[in-house]
Amino acid sequence: MGVVEDLHRARDAYERREWLAAYRTLSDLDDAVLAATDFLSLADAAELLGRPDDAVQALQRAHHAALDAADPLLAARAAARLGTLLALRGESAVAGGWLARGERVLEEVDDDVVERGYLLVGRMLERVSVGDLEGARPLPAQITACGRRHADPNLVALGLNQEGRVLTVFGEVAAGLRLLDEAMVGVVAGEVDPLVAGEVYCSMIEACQWVGDLGRAAQWTRALSQWCDAQPTIVAFTGQCAVHRAQLMRLHGSLRDAVIELERSAQRYEAAGGHPAVALAHHERGDVLRLLGDLDGADRAYGQALQHGSDAQPGRALLALARGELDQAVAAVRRTLAGTHGAIFRHRVIPGCVEALVAGGLLDEAGVLSDELAGIAEDFGCAAVRAGSETVAAQVALARDDPESALSAGRSALARWSALEADYEAARARVLVGRALRLLGDEAGAVLELQAARQTFVAQGAVPDALGVAGQLGEADRPGGLTGREVEVLRLVTAGRSNAQIAKELHLSVKTVARHMSNIFTKLDVRSRTEAAAFAHRHHLG
């Protein structure tokens, strides 16, 4: 077969979205026979196959081939693509260089051309990659306007998507979600190029996760999965897709399946030459392993997240709490809160931070955060944020010995989590309801709620939670092998009682309480009342 036939075959494969065939055939051909547009096609195929370095090389060749052909518009488009790709990889300085080159090429073009819009996409991502959200803020609307002027569906989808992301980041959630939905119209209709479709899909799902609109996230995750499955050779976006699927698995209580999916996600990122979101995969994996009771595995996963640029908080703080390191956990959440700004970011860390603060008896700080989260939930209007806010309110109310408020908030949280089919979170809310009922004197109702929660935790493999509920039920498998009396003593220790006060309340001698304390320290392998109280909180024995 001749060179011309090979070139036609490569171009046909590209049009049919047979990315591997297009990549291989174009790569085998001599550069001399390829036009600038062929190099752009090669870059598309390489990027979709998870070969970003090859895509960068192909785009550089496309830029130079376009300059040689005296085609400044195509040269600028290649430079814009390079800037965008490099900005997404976090290489902001190199990205800026290519964007500047593209802008310089267009200095000779007086017309309002669509390529200027593609350069704006690169500039916007360049700003985002260095954390300059204010600098990026005005650019998405300009991108959308350029796309509409030139009837370019790719630019319209990218612009609308980023306009929506900007609005959600700055607190205008309802308006932002409307624009995000509008951006998806062109994607679902097949009007945009595959790379743009993948980027907009993933951005949409991430935005839904950020604002707690989990129902919307589930719908678009299923759509992204189908889109990836329809292109068997595609590698790009499959890592993100796996992370999103795992997040939904965790939400619905399929904890072990979520771990497997997150491991696959990390492998796919590795196959694609790395991705900034790999840190999220490891962070999520650490969270799920912690819920399963694999504290060493969680520690390793959080370590990998740290290596890829995530602080993995508040997960690491909750891991410290699970290990009885209460002071370390409290210090970590305080640092996290001090360094986290903006409602869209704070609402995701507040629940974990409150858990550590309540364990440390810092109820004033926990209460302030509970009120803040309630305000965010009201502003966002998303069911998962409301449910999370009510869960936190119930935790704080129980710690303040206010079972009436705890019962109201806990029941509302349980209803919302159940409506979302968020089985693990619903079970946690059910525990709070059970504890509140017990304090209100409804022991039969408390036992029913706690038994239902325990059954859910056992089915999910959430061992620490299951053991904690078993301890509250007074069953044989109490955490740490504690006796019923030792559990009673530990609960009073958690409430801040001295040995003398415990002795008076339980009608025991001080000497007997001291013996119980010695047994508790030995069984739990702790060295202080603070560590023992942390264990009690971890296993819901407070």
C-alpha positions in Angstrom: 0.0 0.0 0.0 1.4 3.5 -1.0 1.9 6.5 1.1 -1.2 8.3 -0.2 -3.4 5.3 0.5 -1.9 5.1 4.1 -2.7 8.8 4.6 -6.3 8.3 3.4 -6.6 5.3 5.7 -5.4 7.2 8.7 -7.7 10.1 8.0 -10.7 7.7 7.6 -9.8 6.0 10.9 -9.8 9.4 12.6 -13.2 10.3 11.2 -14.6 6.9 12.5 -13.1 7.6 15.9 -10.8 4.6 15.7 -8.2 6.3 17.7 -5.6 3.6 17.9 -5.6 2.9 14.2 -5.4 6.6 13.4 -2.5 7.1 15.9 -0.5 4.2 14.6 -0.9 5.0 10.9 -0.2 8.7 11.3 2.8 7.9 13.5 4.3 5.6 10.9 4.1 8.1 8.1 7.0 10.4 7.3 6.5 14.0 8.5 7.0 15.3 5.0 3.7 13.8 3.8 1.6 15.1 6.7 -0.2 18.5 6.7 -0.6 20.6 9.8 -4.2 19.3 10.1 -2.8 15.7 10.2 -0.5 16.6 13.1 -3.6 18.0 14.9 -5.4 14.7 14.3 -2.4 12.8 15.6 -2.4 15.0 18.7 -6.1 14.3 19.3 -5.6 10.5 18.9 -2.5 10.6 21.2 -4.3 12.5 23.9 -7.3 10.3 23.8 -5.1 7.2 24.0 -3.5 8.6 27.1 -0.2 9.6 25.5 0.1 13.3 26.4 3.8 13.6 25.6 3.2 12.4 22.1 0.3 14.9 21.8 2.6 17.7 22.8 5.1 16.7 20.2 2.4 16.4 17.5 1.0 19.9 18.4 4.5 21.4 18.1 4.9 19.9 14.7 1.4 21.1 13.7 2.4 24.7 14.7 5.6 24.7 12.7 3.9 23.0 9.7 1.2 25.7 9.7 3.8 28.5 9.9 5.6 26.9 6.9 2.3 26.8 5.0 1.7 30.5 5.8 -1.4 29.6 7.8 -1.4 31.8 10.9 -4.8 30.7 12.0 -3.9 27.1 12.1 -0.6 27.9 13.8 -2.4 29.9 16.5 -4.9 27.0 17.0 -2.0 24.6 17.5 -0.4 27.0 20.0 -3.7 27.4 21.8 -4.1 23.6 22.1 -0.6 23.3 23.4 -1.2 26.0 26.0 -4.4 24.3 27.1 -2.9 20.9 27.4 0.1 22.1 29.3 -2.0 24.2 31.7 -4.2 21.1 32.4 -1.0 19.3 33.3 0.0 22.0 35.7 2.9 23.3 33.5 1.7 26.9 33.7 5.0 28.6 32.7 5.4 26.6 29.5 1.7 26.9 28.8 2.0 30.7 29.0 4.9 30.7 26.5 2.9 28.8 23.9 -0.1 31.0 24.5 2.0 34.1 24.0 3.4 32.7 20.8 -0.2 32.1 19.5 -1.2 35.6 20.4 1.8 37.0 18.6 1.0 35.0 15.4 -2.5 36.5 15.5 -1.1 40.1 15.7 -0.9 39.9 11.9 -4.6 39.0 11.7 -7.0 41.9 12.0 -10.3 40.0 11.9 -12.2 38.7 14.9 -11.3 35.0 14.4 -12.4 32.0 16.5 -8.8 31.2 17.3 -8.7 34.1 19.8 -11.4 32.2 21.7 -9.3 29.1 21.9 -6.3 31.1 23.2 -8.7 32.5 25.9 -9.4 29.0 27.0 -5.7 28.4 27.5 -5.3 31.7 29.4 -8.2 30.8 31.6 -6.8 27.4 32.5 -3.4 29.0 33.0 -4.9 31.3 35.6 -6.7 28.4 37.3 -3.6 26.3 37.4 -1.8 28.9 39.6 -4.8 29.5 41.8 -5.7 32.9 40.4 -9.5 32.4 40.3 -10.2 36.2 40.3 -8.0 36.5 37.2 -9.8 33.7 35.5 -13.3 34.9 36.4 -14.1 37.2 33.5 -12.7 34.9 30.8 -15.4 32.2 30.4 -18.1 34.7 29.4 -15.7 36.0 26.7 -15.1 32.4 25.5 -18.8 31.7 25.3 -19.4 35.0 23.4 -16.7 34.2 20.9 -18.1 30.7 20.4 -21.5 32.1 19.7 -20.2 34.7 17.3 -18.5 32.0 15.2 -21.1 29.3 15.7 -18.4 27.1 17.2 -20.0 24.4 19.5 -16.7 23.5 21.1 -16.1 27.0 22.4 -19.7 27.4 23.5 -19.6 24.2 25.5 -16.3 25.1 27.1 -17.3 28.7 27.8 -20.7 27.8 29.4 -19.1 25.0 31.4 -16.5 27.3 32.9 -19.0 30.1 33.4 -21.0 27.7 35.5 -17.9 26.6 37.4 -17.0 30.2 38.2 -20.5 30.9 39.5 -20.5 27.9 41.8 -17.0 28.6 43.1 -18.1 32.1 44.0 -21.3 30.9 45.7 -24.0 31.4 43.0 -24.8 27.6 42.9 -28.2 27.6 41.3 -27.2 29.9 38.4 -24.0 28.0 37.9 -25.8 24.7 37.6 -28.1 26.1 35.0 -25.1 27.0 32.8 -23.4 23.7 33.4 -26.6 21.9 32.2 -26.7 24.1 29.2 -23.1 23.3 28.3 -24.0 19.6 28.3 -26.6 20.1 25.6 -24.0 20.3 22.8 -22.1 17.4 24.3 -25.1 15.0 24.5 -26.1 16.0 21.0 -22.7 15.0 19.7 -22.0 18.5 18.4 -18.5 18.8 20.0 -15.2 17.1 19.5 -14.3 14.1 21.7 -11.6 15.9 23.7 -14.0 18.7 24.5 -16.8 16.3 25.3 -14.6 14.5 27.8 -13.4 17.6 29.5 -16.9 19.0 29.8 -18.3 15.7 31.1 -15.6 15.5 33.8 -15.8 19.2 34.7 -19.6 18.9 35.1 -19.4 15.9 37.4 -16.7 17.5 39.5 -18.8 20.6 39.9 -21.8 18.5 41.0 -19.5 16.8 43.6 -18.2 20.1 44.8 -21.6 21.6 45.5 -23.1 18.4 46.8 -25.6 17.8 44.1 -25.1 14.1 44.1 -28.2 13.2 42.2 -27.0 15.3 39.2 -23.5 13.8 39.6 -24.9 10.3 39.4 -26.8 11.0 36.2 -23.8 12.5 34.5 -21.4 9.8 35.8 -23.6 7.1 34.1 -23.5 9.2 30.9 -19.7 9.5 31.0 -19.3 5.8 31.6 -21.5 5.1 28.5 -19.5 7.6 26.5 -16.2 6.0 27.4 -17.5 2.5 26.8 -18.5 3.5 23.3 -14.8 4.2 22.5 -13.0 1.0 23.6 -9.5 2.2 22.9 -9.9 5.5 24.8 -7.7 6.0 27.8 -8.1 9.7 28.6 -11.0 10.4 31.0 -11.3 6.8 32.1 -9.4 7.6 35.2 -11.7 10.4 36.1 -14.7 8.3 35.2 -13.5 5.5 37.6 -13.0 8.1 40.4 -16.6 9.4 39.9 -18.0 5.8 39.9 -16.1 5.0 43.1 -17.5 8.2 44.8 -21.0 7.0 44.0 -20.1 3.4 45.2 -19.0 4.9 48.5 -22.1 7.0 48.7 -24.3 4.0 48.3 -22.3 1.9 50.8 -20.4 -0.4 48.3 -17.1 0.3 50.2 -15.1 -2.7 49.0 -16.1 -2.1 45.4 -15.1 1.6 45.7 -11.6 0.6 46.8 -11.2 -1.6 43.7 -12.5 1.1 41.4 -10.2 3.7 42.9 -7.2 1.3 42.4 -8.2 1.0 38.8 -8.4 4.7 38.5 -4.9 5.2 39.8 -3.7 2.6 37.3 -5.5 4.4 34.4 -3.9 7.7 35.4 -0.5 6.0 35.4 -1.2 4.5 31.9 -2.2 8.0 30.7 1.2 9.4 31.9 -0.2 10.9 35.1 -2.9 13.5 35.9 -3.3 16.1 38.6 -6.5 14.3 39.8 -4.5 11.1 40.7 -4.2 12.7 44.2 -8.0 12.7 44.5 -8.0 9.0 43.7 -5.5 8.2 46.5 -7.3 10.6 48.9 -10.7 8.9 48.3 -9.1 5.4 48.6 -7.6 6.4 52.0 -11.1 7.6 53.2 -12.8 4.4 52.2 -10.0 2.2 53.7 -10.4 4.1 56.9 -14.1 3.4 57.0 -13.3 -0.3 56.4 -11.0 -0.3 59.4 -7.8 -0.7 57.4 -5.9 2.1 59.1 -2.5 1.1 57.8 -3.8 0.9 54.2 -5.5 4.3 54.7 -2.2 5.7 55.9 -0.4 4.5 52.8 -3.1 5.9 50.5 -3.0 9.3 52.2 0.8 9.2 51.8 0.4 8.7 48.1 -2.1 11.5 47.9 0.4 13.8 49.7 3.1 12.8 47.1 0.7 14.0 44.4 0.0 17.4 46.0 -3.1 16.8 48.1 -3.1 17.4 51.9 -5.7 14.6 52.2 -7.6 16.4 54.9 -9.7 16.0 56.9 -9.1 12.3 56.2 -5.7 12.2 57.8 -7.1 14.0 60.9 -9.8 11.4 61.2 -7.2 8.6 60.8 -5.3 10.2 63.7 -8.5 10.2 65.7 -9.1 6.5 64.9 -5.7 5.8 66.3 -6.4 7.6 69.5 -4.2 10.6 68.6 -6.7 13.2 69.6 -4.4 16.2 70.0 -2.9 15.6 66.6 -6.3 15.3 65.0 -7.5 18.6 66.6 -4.4 20.4 65.5 -4.8 19.1 61.9 -8.4 20.2 61.6 -7.6 23.6 62.9 -4.9 24.0 60.3 -7.3 22.7 57.6 -10.0 25.2 58.5 -7.6 28.1 58.7 -6.3 27.3 55.2 -9.7 26.5 53.5 -11.6 29.5 52.1 -14.9 29.8 50.2 -18.1 27.9 50.9 -17.6 25.5 48.0 -14.5 24.2 49.6 -15.4 24.6 53.3 -18.6 22.6 53.2 -16.7 19.5 52.2 -14.2 19.6 55.1 -16.5 20.9 57.9 -18.2 17.6 58.8 -14.9 15.7 59.3 -13.5 18.7 61.3 -16.5 18.8 63.5 -16.1 15.1 64.3 -12.6 15.7 65.6 -13.5 18.9 67.5 -16.5 17.1 69.2 -14.1 14.2 70.2 -11.8 16.8 71.8 -14.7 18.4 73.7 -14.3 21.7 71.8 -18.0 22.2 71.5 -18.0 26.0 71.0 -15.8 25.6 67.9 -17.9 22.8 66.7 -21.1 24.8 67.1 -19.7 27.7 65.1 -18.9 25.4 62.3 -22.3 23.7 62.5 -24.0 27.1 62.1 -21.7 27.9 59.1 -22.5 24.7 57.4 -26.2 25.3 57.9 -25.9 28.7 56.2 -24.0 27.1 53.3 -26.7 24.4 52.9 -29.4 27.1 52.8 -27.5 29.0 50.1 -26.6 25.9 48.0 -30.0 24.2 48.2 -28.5 20.8 47.5 -29.9 17.8 49.3 -26.5 16.3 50.3 -25.2 19.5 51.8 -28.4 19.9 53.8 -28.2 16.3 55.0 -24.5 16.8 56.0 -25.4 20.0 57.8 -28.2 18.2 59.8 -25.8 15.3 60.6 -23.3 17.7 62.0 -26.1 19.6 64.0 -27.2 16.3 65.5 -23.6 15.4 66.6 -23.1 18.8 68.2 -26.5 18.7 69.9 -25.8 15.3 71.4 -22.4 16.5 72.7 -24.2 19.4 74.3 -26.7 17.0 76.0 -29.6 18.4 73.9 -31.3 15.2 72.7 -34.5 16.9 71.5 -32.5 19.0 68.9 -30.4 16.0 68.1 -33.4 13.8 67.4 -35.0 16.4 65.1 -31.8 17.0 63.1 -30.9 13.3 63.0 -34.3 12.3 61.7 -34.2 15.0 59.0 -30.6 13.9 58.0 -31.7 10.2 57.9 -34.6 11.1 55.6 -32.4 13.1 53.2 -29.6 10.5 53.1 -32.1 7.7 52.5 -33.7 9.7 49.6 -30.2 9.9 48.1 -29.7 6.1 48.6 -26.6 7.1 50.6 -26.7 4.0 52.8 -23.5 4.6 54.8 -24.4 8.2 55.7 -28.0 7.1 56.4 -26.7 4.5 58.9 -24.6 7.1 60.6 -27.6 9.4 61.0 -29.6 6.4 62.3 -27.0 6.0 65.1 -27.5 9.6 66.1 -31.3 9.1 66.2 -30.8 6.0 68.4 -28.5 7.9 70.8 -31.0 10.7 71.0 -33.9 8.4 71.7 -31.9 6.7 74.5 -31.3 10.0 76.2 -35.0 10.8 75.9 -35.9 7.5 77.6 -37.1 5.6 74.6 -34.8 2.6 75.0 -36.9 0.3 72.7 -36.8 2.8 69.9 -33.1 3.4 70.4 -32.4 -0.3 70.2 -34.3 -0.6 66.9 -32.4 2.3 65.3 -29.1 1.0 66.5 -29.7 -2.5 65.4 -30.7 -1.3 61.9 -27.6 0.8 61.7 -25.4 -2.0 62.8 -26.9 -4.4 60.2 -26.1 -1.8 57.5 -22.5 -1.3 58.7 -21.9 -5.1 58.9 -23.2 -5.5 55.3 -20.9 -2.8 54.1 -17.8 -4.0 55.9 -17.6 -0.8 57.9 -16.1 -2.6 60.9 -15.3 0.3 63.2 -18.8 1.7 62.9 -20.3 -1.8 63.4 -18.3 -2.4 66.5 -19.2 1.0 67.9 -22.9 0.3 67.5 -22.4 -3.1 69.1 -20.9 -1.5 72.1 -23.8 0.8 72.5 -26.2 -2.1 72.2 -24.3 -3.9 75.0 -23.6 -6.9 72.8 -20.9 -9.5 73.4 -18.6 -8.1 70.7 -18.1 -4.7 72.5 -15.1 -2.8 71.1 -11.8 -3.6 72.7 -13.3 -6.5 74.7 -14.7 -4.2 77.3 -17.3 -5.4 79.8 -20.6 -3.7 80.1 -19.5 -2.0 83.3 -16.2 -0.8 81.7 -18.3 0.7 78.9 -20.3 2.6 81.5 -17.2 3.9 83.1 -15.6 4.9 79.8 -18.7 6.8 78.9 -18.5 8.8 82.1 -14.8 9.4 81.5 -15.7 10.8 78.0 -18.2 13.1 79.7 -15.3 14.5 81.8 -16.1 12.8 85.1 -13.4 12.2 87.7 -13.0 8.8 89.4 -14.8 10.0 92.5 -17.7 11.3 90.4 -17.9 8.0 88.5 -17.9 6.1 91.8 -20.8 8.2 93.1 -22.8 8.0 89.9 -22.4 4.2 89.5 -22.6 3.4 93.3 -19.1 2.0 93.3 -16.0 2.5 95.4 -13.2 4.8 94.1 -10.9 1.8 94.3 -13.2 -0.3 92.0 -13.4 2.6 89.5 -9.6 2.7 89.5 -9.5 -1.0 88.8 -11.9 -0.5 85.9 -9.8 2.3 84.6 -6.7 0.1 84.7 -8.5 -2.6 82.8 -9.7 -0.1 80.2 -6.2 1.3 79.6 -4.8 -2.3 79.2 -7.6 -3.5 76.9 -7.5 -0.4 74.7 -3.7 0.0 74.8 -4.0 3.7 75.7 -2.0 5.7 78.2 -4.3 8.5 79.2 -8.0 9.4 79.8 -7.8 11.6 76.7 -6.8 8.6 74.5 -9.5 6.5 76.1 -12.1 9.2 75.4 -10.9 9.4 71.8 -11.5 5.6 71.5 -15.0 6.0 73.0 -15.8 8.7 70.5 -14.5 6.7 67.6 -16.7 3.8 68.6 -19.7 6.0 69.4 -19.6 5.1 73.1 -19.8 8.7 74.3 
